[in-house]
Amino acid sequence: MAFRKQVVDQVVDSYATFSEYYRDLRAFFEIISVRFSIEEYGVRLKCLAGNRLFSNASGYLLTDDSPYPFYLWLPSWLGRFYIDPDRVPSGVALDDCPGRDAGLVAFIWTWLGFNDAYVSDAAHPECWFGVTEPLAENPQERVYDISDMIWKYFRIERTCEGETDGWLNGRFQQNKIGCDLKGRWFLRRVPLGDLTSFYQIEKLVIRPLGEKFYELKCNGHNGQGAR
């Protein structure tokens, strides 16, 4: 078997739909970048990795050394991480900022809602967003590398401890396969279908994330606690 007829018959319409989905993703993350450039909720945030999104698909090679199954050729997860640029030492690139200096790390991820080894299927595609207080073994660990560890080794179903004021919360777990993080995380999950207007994005993602970041910042939770 090479091509399945029912797949080939639907591929053009499916491609068109998926292309429009990625167009919406781009607009979504661009809106967030503009809004976080303004200190409206007590904090100003800037994304790591420039224009590149974190992804669970390593590329479009026929075969590669990706830790993900071959059928994840198209990414089901895409995301960004954000820090307070005012905490970055002078002359240091944002990605290269030591984790101890960067302090809190926020994130916004989108997920198609199915076929993940570590998360139960969701009813609909989702947006995950939150604030983390990551503590790396090496206080000079780059904030980009810390974010990459969060991206690769975050396990909500194994590390969630409870829910407070609508925020799921838990602790990072160190492991032998690449994660040396301790510290806490706070997370909300919102269906992408609820984010259909600027107003909804502001109300359901930007404002709660900004306010949570500011709350933790004011309470002294800045990623520099005792190890």
C-alpha positions in Angstrom: 0.0 0.0 0.0 1.3 3.5 -0.9 -1.5 6.0 -0.7 -5.0 5.4 0.8 -7.7 6.6 -1.6 -9.8 8.2 1.2 -6.8 10.2 2.3 -5.9 11.4 -1.1 -9.5 12.4 -1.9 -9.5 14.7 1.2 -5.9 16.0 1.2 -6.5 19.2 -0.7 -9.4 20.4 1.5 -7.5 19.2 4.6 -4.4 21.1 3.6 -6.3 24.3 3.0 -7.9 24.0 6.4 -4.6 23.3 8.1 -2.9 26.2 6.3 -5.6 28.6 7.6 -5.1 27.1 11.1 -1.4 28.0 11.0 -2.3 31.5 9.7 -4.5 31.9 12.8 -1.7 30.7 15.0 0.7 33.2 13.6 -1.8 36.0 14.2 -2.5 34.7 17.7 1.2 34.8 18.8 1.7 38.2 17.1 -1.2 39.7 19.0 0.3 38.4 22.3 3.7 39.8 21.5 2.3 43.3 20.9 0.1 43.2 24.0 3.0 42.0 26.2 5.2 44.8 25.0 2.9 47.2 26.9 3.1 47.1 30.7 -0.7 47.1 31.2 -0.9 44.4 33.9 2.2 45.3 35.8 4.7 43.4 33.7 6.3 43.7 30.3 7.2 40.4 28.7 9.3 39.4 25.7 9.5 36.1 23.9 12.5 33.8 23.7 13.9 32.3 20.5 13.0 35.3 18.3 10.5 34.3 15.6 11.0 30.6 16.1 8.3 28.6 17.9 9.0 25.6 20.1 7.7 22.5 18.4 7.3 18.8 19.1 8.2 18.0 15.4 12.0 18.3 14.7 11.7 19.0 11.0 10.6 17.5 7.7 13.3 14.9 7.2 12.1 11.5 6.0 13.8 9.9 9.0 15.8 11.6 11.8 16.9 11.1 15.4 13.9 12.8 16.9 12.6 11.4 20.2 9.1 11.6 18.8 7.3 9.0 16.6 7.7 9.4 12.9 4.0 10.2 12.4 4.5 13.5 14.2 5.7 15.1 11.0 3.5 18.0 11.5 3.7 19.6 15.0 0.7 19.0 17.3 2.3 21.3 19.9 3.6 24.8 19.2 4.7 27.3 21.9 6.5 30.3 23.2 8.3 31.3 26.4 8.4 34.8 27.8 10.5 36.6 30.4 10.8 40.1 31.9 13.4 41.8 29.6 14.2 44.3 32.4 15.8 41.5 34.4 18.3 40.6 31.6 21.8 41.9 32.4 23.2 44.6 30.1 24.9 43.3 27.1 23.4 39.8 27.4 21.1 38.4 24.7 17.6 37.5 25.9 18.1 33.8 25.2 21.5 33.8 27.0 20.2 35.3 30.2 21.1 33.1 33.2 18.1 31.5 34.8 18.9 33.1 38.2 18.7 36.5 36.6 15.7 35.8 34.4 13.5 34.6 37.3 10.0 33.8 36.3 9.3 32.2 32.9 5.9 32.4 31.3 4.7 30.2 28.5 1.8 29.9 25.9 1.4 26.7 24.0 -1.2 25.5 21.5 -2.1 21.8 21.2 -4.3 20.0 18.6 -5.8 18.1 21.6 -5.0 14.5 20.7 -2.3 11.8 20.2 0.1 12.8 23.0 1.9 10.1 25.0 1.7 12.2 28.3 -1.7 13.9 28.1 -5.2 12.4 27.8 -7.0 13.5 24.6 -8.9 16.7 25.0 -12.4 17.4 23.6 -11.1 20.2 21.4 -7.7 21.9 20.5 -6.4 23.8 23.5 -4.2 26.7 24.5 -2.1 26.1 27.6 -0.6 29.0 29.4 1.1 29.6 32.7 3.9 31.0 34.8 6.8 28.9 36.1 9.4 29.4 38.9 12.1 27.1 37.5 15.2 26.3 39.6 18.0 24.7 37.7 20.9 23.0 39.4 23.3 25.4 37.7 22.1 29.0 38.5 24.0 30.1 35.3 21.9 27.8 33.1 20.7 29.8 30.1 17.0 30.7 30.3 16.6 29.3 26.8 17.9 25.9 27.9 15.6 26.0 31.0 12.7 26.7 28.7 13.7 23.9 26.4 13.7 21.5 29.5 10.2 22.7 30.4 9.1 22.1 26.9 10.5 18.6 26.7 9.9 17.3 30.2 6.7 19.0 31.5 4.3 16.3 32.7 1.0 17.7 33.9 -0.6 14.4 34.8 2.3 13.3 36.9 3.3 16.6 38.6 -0.1 18.4 39.2 -0.8 18.9 42.9 -4.0 20.8 42.8 -6.0 23.8 41.7 -6.3 27.2 43.2 -8.4 30.1 41.8 -8.6 28.4 38.5 -4.9 27.7 38.2 -3.6 24.2 38.2 -0.3 24.0 40.0 2.5 21.5 40.7 6.3 21.0 40.9 8.9 20.1 38.3 10.6 16.8 38.7 14.2 16.1 38.0 14.9 13.1 35.9 17.9 11.2 34.4 17.1 11.9 30.8 17.7 15.7 30.7 15.7 17.7 33.2 17.5 19.1 36.3 14.7 21.5 37.2 13.0 22.1 40.6 10.5 24.8 41.3 6.8 25.3 40.8 4.5 25.9 37.8 1.0 27.4 37.4 -1.2 26.5 34.4 -4.6 27.1 32.7 -6.1 25.3 29.8 -8.5 27.1 27.4 -10.2 25.7 24.3 -8.8 27.3 21.1 -12.4 27.7 20.0 -13.0 30.2 22.8 -10.2 32.5 21.4 -12.1 33.8 18.4 -11.7 37.5 19.0 -9.2 40.0 20.3 -11.4 40.5 23.3 -11.5 36.8 24.1 -7.7 36.5 23.8 -7.2 39.4 26.1 -9.8 38.2 28.6 -8.9 34.5 28.7 -5.1 34.5 28.1 -3.3 37.9 28.1 -4.8 39.4 31.2 -4.8 36.3 33.5 -1.2 35.5 32.5 0.0 39.0 33.0 -1.8 39.3 36.4 -0.4 35.9 37.5 3.1 36.9 36.5 2.8 40.2 38.4 1.3 38.5 41.5 4.2 36.0 41.7 6.7 38.8 41.0 5.3 41.0 43.8 5.2 38.0 46.2 8.9 37.5 45.7 8.6 34.3 43.6 11.3 35.1 41.1 13.1 31.9 40.6 15.9 32.7 43.0 14.8 30.8 46.0 16.9 28.4 48.1 18.0 25.2 46.4 
